[in-house]
Amino acid sequence: MATAVRVSDLLLKEARLVSSVENRSVTGQIEYWAKIGKCAEENPDLTFNLIKDILLGLEELEQGEVSEYRFG
């Protein structure tokens, strides 16, 4: 369910700029930042790159892009 949310003019301006570089909508960019921020807050010991890799892995799993891991 979508809900309108007010954000500061500065956040909106920054989201517009970055979203054009990242090929996301402004809304998508703000949602991405919120998802990363939520994960970082819940897992303060993880780096940004590790959080991105985990989210990528979860998305691959959700889309059925899985393969068996072989040790050694």
C-alpha positions as CSV (number, residue, x, y, z in Angstrom):
1,M,0.0,0.0,0.0
2,A,1.5,3.3,-1.1
3,T,1.4,6.3,1.3
4,A,2.4,9.8,0.6
5,V,5.3,10.9,2.8
6,R,6.8,14.4,3.2
7,V,10.6,14.7,2.8
8,S,12.8,17.7,3.0
9,D,13.6,19.7,-0.2
10,L,17.3,18.8,0.3
11,L,16.6,15.1,0.4
12,L,14.4,15.3,-2.6
13,K,17.1,17.3,-4.5
14,E,19.8,14.8,-3.6
15,A,17.6,11.8,-4.5
16,R,16.8,13.4,-7.9
17,L,20.5,13.8,-8.6
18,V,21.6,10.3,-7.5
19,S,18.5,8.6,-9.0
20,S,19.4,9.8,-12.5
21,V,22.9,8.4,-12.2
22,E,21.7,5.1,-10.7
23,N,18.8,4.7,-13.2
24,R,16.2,4.6,-10.5
25,S,13.1,6.7,-9.9
26,V,13.3,9.3,-7.2
27,T,11.0,7.2,-5.1
28,G,13.1,4.1,-5.8
29,Q,16.2,5.9,-4.7
30,I,14.7,7.0,-1.4
31,E,13.4,3.5,-0.8
32,Y,16.9,2.1,-1.6
33,W,18.5,4.5,0.9
34,A,15.9,3.5,3.5
35,K,16.5,-0.2,3.0
36,I,20.3,0.2,3.3
37,G,19.9,2.5,6.3
38,K,17.5,0.1,8.1
39,C,19.9,-2.8,7.5
40,A,22.9,-0.7,8.7
41,E,21.0,0.3,11.9
42,E,20.0,-3.3,12.6
43,N,23.6,-4.6,11.9
44,P,26.1,-1.9,12.9
45,D,29.1,-4.2,12.4
46,L,28.4,-4.7,8.7
47,T,30.0,-2.6,6.0
48,F,28.0,-0.9,3.3
49,N,29.4,-3.3,0.6
50,L,28.6,-6.3,2.7
51,I,25.0,-5.1,3.2
52,K,24.7,-4.6,-0.6
53,D,26.0,-8.1,-1.2
54,I,23.6,-9.6,1.3
55,L,20.6,-7.7,-0.3
56,L,21.8,-8.9,-3.7
57,G,22.0,-12.5,-2.5
58,L,18.5,-12.3,-1.0
59,E,17.1,-10.9,-4.3
60,E,18.8,-13.7,-6.3
61,L,17.3,-16.3,-3.9
62,E,13.9,-14.7,-4.3
63,Q,14.2,-14.8,-8.1
64,G,15.3,-18.5,-8.0
65,E,18.9,-17.7,-9.1
66,V,20.5,-20.2,-6.8
67,S,23.2,-22.9,-7.1
68,E,24.7,-25.4,-4.7
69,Y,27.8,-24.2,-3.0
70,R,30.7,-26.7,-3.0
71,F,33.4,-26.5,-0.4
72,G,37.0,-26.9,-1.3
